[in-house]
Amino acid sequence: MVDFDKLIDRRGTYCTQWDYVADRFGQEDLLPFTISDTEFAVPEEVLEALYSRMSHKVFGYTRWNNGDFQQSVLNWYERRFDFLPDADWLLYSPSVIYSVAQLIQMKSNEGEGVIIQTPAYDAFFKTIKGNNRVIVENPLTYEEHYYSIDFENLEKKLADPNNTILLFCSPHNPTGRVWTKEELTRIVDLCKKHEVFLISDEIHMDVISKGFKHIPITKITTEQVGLVTSGSKTFNFPGLIFSYLMLPNSDDRELFLYQLKNKDGLSSTSILGMEATMSAYNNSEKWVNDLNTYLEGNKNLVKKFFTNNYEGVKIVPTEATYLMWVDISSLGLNMEELQERLINIGKVAIMDGEVYGGNGGQFLRLNIGCPEAKLVEGFKRIEKSLKDIDLKKCDIIK
């Protein structure tokens, strides 16, 4: 096993989660379980690749469109997902959200609707609004503390000719759902029926719970689809600025590259981001397996903590991601009261689910991508925050 228990002090590194926690929570001295990165060091193989490249001492313009990068991605998909994409589909992008923004511009006009399943990653809302499109919510159905797609409502939204894009999250952030082959096939069929372009954000594709398997959308269809993703969430190097996407349609690829290179002047990539991605995909599969095993232990700790302390608090079953979706609706506190307690009494920062839309206002999004010791300290701070509230033992979803 990799030593995921090692505590690494990230303060003083311009770290968004630690150094700038006050931007969102108003105070600096908080223990954060917030931004969607982890506290784990990148794999040793990745570090070695970066050190090797750094020793060269020259960092000129870099070509992303090369066989080594392509082969590393193809091999990863073949091993992890039993799927071999076409190398020609692969394109570079500085970030997944950049790819989403470009595809929105390519596949819709200003004023048209982009459908999202809420609660949804908050950057989706910002990107849709920032590109002068209309946010169209297809809220996920929440029953028995489990989320599913409301296909009846979705088809109504897809049938509206003003709605030209479905922005899909697979696996889903923040609910942690891994969509089944049947669900994905139905999504694809409906998009084809109503001529809606499908963008699938699959950045959490590798962080999967035991017993579940991610299916890339391009394994289901190659028509009217774009898959956007990165190794940055899995291997914890978003600061190296590198992502990629798959566009099976050659005209779509040509237009995307025109916007990337000509419109936005991004023809060269981050050499360190590309090297990290290639090394991770070529050499760090065991590290990912160990990561998923470690996260299972953290998930069990969270379940045990809430089971032993708080009546009615439910944990939505986490099928993927290192983010846990905690239903706190039975605590008898509104979100403003709860956040005030967490921040001012417990000195702990946990994301308010309201920013993700849908029914997120009754949830906390807890980032468990951290050593166990940090999680245990977080539990102590939550207990301190709620110490004067009369709460009984509760049942938890196993």
C-alpha positions as CSV (number, residue, x, y, z in Angstrom):
1,M,0.0,0.0,0.0
2,V,1.0,3.6,-0.7
3,D,1.4,5.7,2.5
4,F,-1.8,7.7,2.2
5,D,-1.6,8.4,6.0
6,K,1.2,10.8,5.6
7,L,0.2,14.4,6.5
8,I,1.7,17.0,4.2
9,D,1.4,20.7,5.2
10,R,0.1,22.5,2.2
11,R,-0.1,25.9,3.8
12,G,2.1,28.6,2.3
13,T,2.0,27.0,-1.2
14,Y,-0.7,29.3,-2.5
15,C,-3.1,26.4,-2.0
16,T,-6.7,27.2,-2.7
17,Q,-8.1,24.8,-0.1
18,W,-5.9,25.9,2.8
19,D,-4.4,29.3,2.1
20,Y,-7.5,30.9,0.7
21,V,-10.3,29.2,2.7
22,A,-11.3,32.6,4.0
23,D,-12.4,33.6,0.4
24,R,-15.5,31.3,0.8
25,F,-15.9,30.8,4.5
26,G,-14.8,34.2,5.9
27,Q,-12.1,32.9,8.3
28,E,-8.5,31.7,7.8
29,D,-8.1,29.4,10.8
30,L,-10.4,26.6,9.5
31,L,-9.7,22.9,8.8
32,P,-10.9,22.6,5.2
33,F,-12.8,19.7,3.6
34,T,-13.8,21.8,0.6
35,I,-12.1,22.2,-2.8
36,S,-12.2,19.1,-5.0
37,D,-8.5,18.1,-4.7
38,T,-6.9,15.8,-2.3
39,E,-4.2,16.0,0.4
40,F,-2.2,13.1,-1.1
41,A,1.2,13.3,-2.8
42,V,1.3,12.4,-6.4
43,P,2.6,8.9,-7.2
44,E,6.4,8.4,-7.0
45,E,6.5,7.5,-10.6
46,V,5.0,10.9,-11.5
47,L,7.5,12.7,-9.3
48,E,10.4,10.9,-10.9
49,A,9.1,11.9,-14.4
50,L,8.8,15.5,-13.3
51,Y,12.3,15.5,-11.7
52,S,13.7,14.0,-14.9
53,R,12.1,16.6,-17.1
54,M,13.1,19.4,-14.7
55,S,16.8,18.3,-14.9
56,H,16.7,19.1,-18.6
57,K,16.5,22.8,-17.7
58,V,14.9,23.9,-21.0
59,F,11.1,24.4,-21.1
60,G,10.2,25.6,-24.5
61,Y,7.0,25.3,-26.5
62,T,5.6,21.8,-26.3
63,R,3.6,19.7,-28.8
64,W,0.8,17.8,-27.2
65,N,-0.2,16.0,-30.4
66,N,2.3,13.2,-30.1
67,G,2.2,9.4,-30.2
68,D,3.5,8.9,-26.6
69,F,0.7,11.0,-25.1
70,Q,-2.0,9.3,-27.2
71,Q,-0.7,5.8,-26.5
72,S,-0.7,6.5,-22.7
73,V,-4.4,7.4,-22.8
74,L,-5.4,4.6,-25.1
75,N,-3.6,2.0,-22.9
76,W,-5.3,3.4,-19.8
77,Y,-8.8,3.2,-21.3
78,E,-8.2,-0.3,-22.6
79,R,-6.9,-1.5,-19.2
80,R,-9.4,0.3,-16.9
81,F,-12.5,0.5,-19.0
82,D,-12.2,-2.4,-21.5
83,F,-12.4,0.2,-24.3
84,L,-10.0,1.3,-27.0
85,P,-10.7,4.8,-28.3
86,D,-9.4,6.0,-31.6
87,A,-6.2,8.0,-31.2
88,D,-7.5,10.7,-33.6
89,W,-10.3,11.5,-31.2
90,L,-7.9,12.9,-28.6
91,L,-7.4,16.6,-28.2
92,Y,-5.6,18.7,-25.6
93,S,-7.3,21.3,-23.4
94,P,-5.9,23.3,-20.4
95,S,-8.9,22.3,-18.3
96,V,-12.1,20.3,-18.4
97,I,-14.2,23.4,-17.8
98,Y,-12.4,25.1,-20.7
99,S,-13.4,22.2,-22.9
100,V,-17.0,22.5,-21.6
101,A,-17.1,26.2,-22.4
102,Q,-15.7,25.6,-26.0
103,L,-18.2,22.9,-26.7
104,I,-21.0,25.0,-25.5
105,Q,-19.9,27.8,-27.9
106,M,-19.6,25.3,-30.7
107,K,-22.9,23.5,-30.3
108,S,-25.3,26.1,-29.2
109,N,-26.2,29.8,-29.7
110,E,-26.6,32.5,-27.1
111,G,-29.9,32.3,-25.4
112,E,-30.3,28.5,-25.9
113,G,-30.7,26.1,-23.1
114,V,-28.1,23.8,-21.6
115,I,-29.6,21.0,-19.5
116,I,-27.9,19.8,-16.3
117,Q,-28.9,17.3,-13.7
118,T,-29.0,19.0,-10.3
119,P,-27.5,19.0,-7.8
120,A,-24.5,19.7,-10.1
121,Y,-20.9,20.8,-10.0
122,D,-21.1,24.6,-9.4
123,A,-18.7,25.4,-12.2
124,F,-21.4,24.2,-14.7
125,F,-23.7,27.0,-13.6
126,K,-21.0,29.6,-14.0
127,T,-19.8,28.4,-17.4
128,I,-23.4,28.2,-18.8
129,K,-24.2,31.7,-17.6
130,G,-20.8,33.1,-18.6
131,N,-21.4,32.0,-22.2
132,N,-24.9,33.6,-22.2
133,R,-26.8,30.3,-22.3
134,V,-29.8,29.4,-20.2
135,I,-29.5,26.9,-17.3
136,V,-32.2,24.3,-17.7
137,E,-32.4,22.0,-14.6
138,N,-33.4,18.4,-14.8
139,P,-33.4,17.7,-11.0
140,L,-32.3,14.2,-10.0
141,T,-34.9,12.1,-8.2
142,Y,-34.0,11.6,-4.5
143,E,-35.8,8.7,-2.9
144,E,-34.7,6.5,0.0
145,H,-31.5,8.5,0.2
146,Y,-30.5,7.5,-3.4
147,Y,-30.3,9.5,-6.6
148,S,-31.6,8.5,-10.0
149,I,-32.4,10.3,-13.3
150,D,-35.9,11.6,-13.8
151,F,-36.1,10.4,-17.5
152,E,-39.7,11.7,-18.0
153,N,-38.7,15.2,-17.0
154,L,-35.5,14.9,-19.0
155,E,-37.3,14.0,-22.2
156,K,-39.5,17.0,-21.8
157,K,-36.5,19.2,-21.5
158,L,-34.7,17.5,-24.4
159,A,-37.8,17.9,-26.6
160,D,-37.8,21.7,-26.3
161,P,-36.0,22.9,-29.5
162,N,-34.4,25.7,-27.5
163,N,-32.4,23.2,-25.5
164,T,-29.5,22.1,-27.6
165,I,-27.0,20.6,-25.1
166,L,-27.1,18.1,-22.3
167,L,-24.1,18.7,-19.9
168,F,-23.8,15.4,-18.2
169,C,-21.5,14.5,-15.2
170,S,-20.3,10.8,-15.1
171,P,-19.6,9.8,-12.4
172,H,-21.8,12.4,-10.9
173,N,-20.5,15.2,-8.7
174,P,-21.7,15.7,-6.0
175,T,-23.9,12.7,-5.5
176,G,-21.3,10.1,-6.3
177,R,-23.5,8.1,-8.7
178,V,-21.9,5.7,-11.2
179,W,-24.4,5.5,-14.1
180,T,-25.3,2.1,-15.3
181,K,-25.0,0.9,-18.9
182,E,-28.8,1.0,-19.1
183,E,-29.0,4.6,-17.9
184,L,-26.2,5.8,-20.2
185,T,-27.8,4.0,-23.2
186,R,-31.2,5.7,-22.4
187,I,-29.5,9.1,-22.1
188,V,-27.8,8.6,-25.5
189,D,-31.0,7.4,-27.2
190,L,-32.9,10.4,-26.0
191,C,-30.2,12.9,-27.1
192,K,-30.2,11.3,-30.5
193,K,-34.0,11.4,-30.7
194,H,-34.1,15.1,-30.0
195,E,-30.9,16.0,-31.7
196,V,-29.2,17.3,-28.6
197,F,-25.4,17.4,-28.3
198,L,-24.1,15.4,-25.3
199,I,-21.1,16.7,-23.2
200,S,-19.9,14.1,-20.7
201,D,-17.6,15.4,-17.9
202,E,-15.8,12.2,-16.7
203,I,-13.0,13.7,-14.6
204,H,-13.9,11.5,-11.6
205,M,-13.8,8.3,-13.7
206,D,-11.0,6.5,-11.9
207,V,-12.1,7.1,-8.3
208,I,-14.6,4.3,-8.1
209,S,-16.0,2.3,-5.2
210,K,-15.7,-1.5,-5.0
211,G,-18.3,-3.3,-7.0
212,F,-18.8,-0.4,-9.5
213,K,-17.4,0.2,-13.0
214,H,-17.3,3.4,-15.0
215,I,-18.4,3.3,-18.6
216,P,-17.0,6.0,-20.9
217,I,-19.8,7.6,-22.9
218,T,-17.8,7.1,-26.1
219,K,-18.1,3.4,-25.5
220,I,-21.9,3.8,-25.9
221,T,-21.9,6.3,-28.8
222,T,-19.6,8.2,-31.2
223,E,-22.4,10.5,-32.5
224,Q,-23.1,14.0,-31.3
225,V,-20.9,13.5,-28.2
226,G,-17.9,15.0,-26.5
227,L,-16.1,13.3,-23.6
228,V,-14.1,15.7,-21.4
229,T,-11.7,14.5,-18.7
230,S,-8.3,14.7,-17.0
231,G,-6.0,12.7,-14.8
232,S,-5.8,15.7,-12.4
233,K,-8.5,14.6,-9.9
234,T,-7.3,11.0,-9.7
235,F,-3.6,11.8,-9.3
236,N,-3.9,15.2,-7.6
237,F,-2.1,17.4,-10.0
238,P,-4.7,20.0,-11.2
239,G,-2.0,22.7,-10.6
240,L,0.0,21.4,-13.6
241,I,-2.8,22.5,-16.0
242,F,-3.5,19.6,-18.4
243,S,-6.7,17.9,-19.6
244,Y,-7.9,16.2,-22.7
245,L,-11.1,15.4,-24.5
246,M,-12.4,12.9,-27.0
247,L,-14.4,14.2,-30.1
248,P,-15.2,11.3,-32.4
249,N,-16.5,13.7,-35.1
250,S,-13.7,15.1,-37.3
251,D,-15.6,18.4,-38.0
252,D,-16.0,18.9,-34.3
253,R,-12.3,18.3,-33.8
254,E,-11.3,20.8,-36.5
255,L,-13.5,23.5,-35.0
256,F,-12.3,22.8,-31.4
257,L,-8.7,23.1,-32.5
258,Y,-9.5,26.3,-34.4
259,Q,-10.9,27.8,-31.2
260,L,-8.1,26.5,-29.1
261,K,-5.2,27.6,-31.3
262,N,-6.5,30.6,-33.4
263,K,-9.2,32.1,-31.2
264,D,-7.5,31.6,-27.8
265,G,-3.9,31.1,-28.7
266,L,-3.4,27.9,-26.8
267,S,-1.4,25.8,-29.3
268,S,1.3,24.8,-26.8
269,T,0.7,22.8,-23.7
270,S,2.2,22.6,-20.2
271,I,5.1,20.2,-20.5
272,L,4.9,19.2,-16.8
273,G,1.2,18.6,-17.1
274,M,1.6,16.3,-20.1
275,E,4.6,14.5,-18.6
276,A,2.7,13.9,-15.3
277,T,-0.3,12.5,-17.2
278,M,1.7,10.2,-19.4
279,S,3.7,8.9,-16.4
280,A,0.5,8.4,-14.3
281,Y,-1.2,6.5,-17.0
282,N,1.8,4.4,-17.9
283,N,3.1,3.6,-14.4
284,S,0.7,4.3,-11.6
285,E,-2.2,1.9,-12.0
286,K,-1.5,0.2,-8.6
287,W,-1.4,3.6,-7.0
288,V,-5.0,4.2,-8.2
289,N,-6.1,0.8,-6.9
290,D,-4.5,1.6,-3.5
291,L,-6.1,5.0,-3.5
292,N,-9.6,3.5,-4.0
293,T,-8.9,1.0,-1.2
294,Y,-7.8,3.8,1.2
295,L,-10.9,5.9,0.4
296,E,-13.1,2.9,1.2
297,G,-11.7,3.0,4.7
298,N,-12.4,6.8,4.9
299,K,-16.0,6.2,3.8
300,N,-16.5,3.6,6.5
301,L,-15.1,6.0,9.1
302,V,-17.6,8.7,8.0
303,K,-20.5,6.3,8.2
304,K,-19.4,5.1,11.6
305,F,-19.0,8.6,12.9
306,F,-22.5,9.7,11.9
307,T,-24.1,6.4,12.9
308,N,-22.7,6.7,16.5
309,N,-23.5,10.3,17.0
310,Y,-26.3,11.9,15.0
311,E,-29.9,10.9,14.6
312,G,-31.3,10.9,11.1
313,V,-28.2,12.0,9.3
314,K,-27.9,10.0,6.2
315,I,-24.9,9.3,3.9
316,V,-25.8,9.0,0.3
317,P,-24.1,5.8,-0.9
318,T,-20.8,6.9,-2.5
319,E,-20.3,4.9,-5.7
320,A,-17.5,7.2,-6.9
321,T,-15.4,10.3,-6.2
322,Y,-13.7,11.2,-2.9
323,L,-16.7,13.5,-2.1
324,M,-19.4,12.4,0.4
325,W,-22.9,13.8,0.2
326,V,-24.3,14.1,3.7
327,D,-28.0,14.6,4.2
328,I,-28.3,16.8,7.3
329,S,-32.0,17.7,6.9
330,S,-33.0,15.9,10.1
331,L,-30.6,17.9,12.4
332,G,-33.2,20.6,13.0
333,L,-30.8,23.3,11.8
334,N,-31.1,25.3,8.6
335,M,-27.9,25.5,6.6
336,E,-27.0,29.0,7.7
337,E,-27.2,28.0,11.4
338,L,-25.2,24.8,10.7
339,Q,-22.5,26.7,8.8
340,E,-22.2,29.3,11.6
341,R,-21.6,26.5,14.1
342,L,-19.1,24.7,11.9
343,I,-17.1,27.8,11.1
344,N,-17.3,29.8,14.4
345,I,-17.4,27.0,17.0
346,G,-15.7,24.0,15.4
347,K,-13.4,25.9,13.1
348,V,-14.1,23.5,10.2
349,A,-15.0,24.2,6.6
350,I,-17.3,21.9,4.7
351,M,-19.1,22.8,1.5
352,D,-22.7,24.0,1.7
353,G,-24.6,21.8,-0.7
354,E,-26.8,24.7,-1.8
355,V,-24.2,25.9,-4.3
356,Y,-24.9,22.8,-6.3
357,G,-28.6,23.5,-6.9
358,G,-31.4,21.0,-6.8
359,N,-32.0,19.8,-3.3
360,G,-28.4,20.5,-2.3
361,G,-29.6,22.9,0.5
362,Q,-30.1,20.0,2.8
363,F,-26.6,18.5,2.3
364,L,-23.0,19.0,3.1
365,R,-20.4,18.0,0.5
366,L,-17.5,16.4,2.6
367,N,-14.1,15.9,0.9
368,I,-12.6,12.7,2.3
369,G,-9.5,12.7,0.0
370,C,-7.2,13.1,3.0
371,P,-5.2,11.1,5.6
372,E,-7.3,9.4,8.2
373,A,-5.9,11.7,10.9
374,K,-7.3,14.8,9.3
375,L,-10.7,13.2,9.0
376,V,-10.7,12.2,12.7
377,E,-9.8,15.8,13.6
378,G,-12.7,16.9,11.4
379,F,-15.0,14.7,13.4
380,K,-13.9,16.2,16.6
381,R,-14.6,19.7,15.3
382,I,-18.1,18.7,14.0
383,E,-18.8,17.3,17.5
384,K,-17.7,20.5,19.1
385,S,-19.9,22.5,16.7
386,L,-23.0,20.5,17.7
387,K,-22.2,19.7,21.3
388,D,-25.2,21.5,22.8
389,I,-27.8,20.0,20.5
390,D,-29.9,17.1,21.8
391,L,-29.4,14.3,19.3
392,K,-30.1,10.6,19.6
393,K,-28.5,7.6,17.9
394,C,-29.4,7.2,14.3
395,D,-29.7,4.6,11.6
396,I,-27.4,4.9,8.6
397,I,-27.5,3.5,5.1
398,K,-25.1,0.5,4.9
